[in-house]
Amino acid sequence: MKFFIVLILSLAVFSFANTQGIGSIVGGNYFSVKWDPNGPLAYLLNYGLQMSVPHAIVAGKLANGDWNWISVNSVKAQMLNGMNYDFNVEIRDGNGDTANFDVVVHEGTDGRTLSLSSWQVLSS
């Protein structure tokens, strides 16, 4: 009898986790992350821009200049062999030109290894 009660409770918890999306977070969809300009995500965003903006300039997607983020529209994260962080930001260069930019930074499981996963100029 105890076995059946444990089985029923286990199935109920598993069903609840699946309906809440808990089972699909690892390697699954991105989820929203609260942005704090003074928090550790700012370091990841700066790294992502430092690594991606030169590529965007060489590809002719951005004008040559000193580009910096001026506002963060959204931050999403995905657990995948560490964490992927997808930043959608407004950036501006020294001439006042602006662009909407998306950059994905991967943080390894050790919390120290960073790599640029992707970037895209959405509008300029």
Buried (B, 14 or more C-beta within 10 A) or exposed (E): EEEEEEEEEEEEEEEEEEEEEEEEBEEEEBEEBEBEEEEEBBEBBEBBBEBBBEEBBEEEBBEEBEBEBEEBEEBBBBBBEBBBBBBBBBBBBEEEEBBBBBBBBBBEEEEEEBEBBEBEBEEE
